[in-house]
Amino acid sequence: MPPIRLLVAERDITRFQVDAIVNSVDPLLKCCGGLNRQIYQMAGTHLMRSSRRLKEQGIGEVRLTLGYELPARYILHAFVPTAHGPSEEEQRFLAQCYHKALTLASQRQFRTVVFPVLGSGQRGARVSICTSGHNCLEGNPKLPGA
C-alpha cells in the first residue's frame, strides 16, 4: 500500500468544506474550550443533542456525527487521553485515535478529512507525540482518491 500523503496547514479547520473534520473530545463528552468549543458553537445546537447519544466512550475510540451547520459534512469525534505527559500508553491511545479515524473515513469512502493535532490543546498532550508519523499513521488504510 502506498504511504498516506499528508498536508500540514495552519488554518481554522472549522472552515474547510470537506467530507469530515476530526474533533478531539474528552472521554466523558465534556465540552472543553479551544477547537472543541468552536466546533460545537459553529455546528449549532443539533450537534450538542446528537453528541449526547454518543454516550461515554473509551479512550482511543472514534465516533461519527453529522457536521450540521459546519461546511464539513461530518465530524469524527476522537476520544483522546486527558493525561499531561508523553507516556507510552498516551502515545498508543493517540495513535489509535488517528488509526480509527482514518479507518472509519475509509469505510465511509471519505475523500477529504482534516485533522487537528489531536490532544494538543487543553488536554495537554505533546505535539511531538501526534506528529511522529510512524507512531500515529503506520498501518492505516489509504483514503479513496488520495
Secondary structure as UniProt FT lines:
FT   HELIX           13..15
FT   STRAND          20..25
FT   TURN            27..28
FT   HELIX           34..43
FT   HELIX           45..52
FT   TURN            53..54
FT   TURN            59..60
FT   STRAND          62..66
FT   TURN            68..69
FT   STRAND          74..79
FT   HELIX           88..107
FT   TURN            108..109
FT   STRAND          113..114
FT   TURN            118..119
FT   TURN            122..123
FT   HELIX           127..131
FT   HELIX           133..136
FT   TURN            137..139
FT   TURN            144..145
//
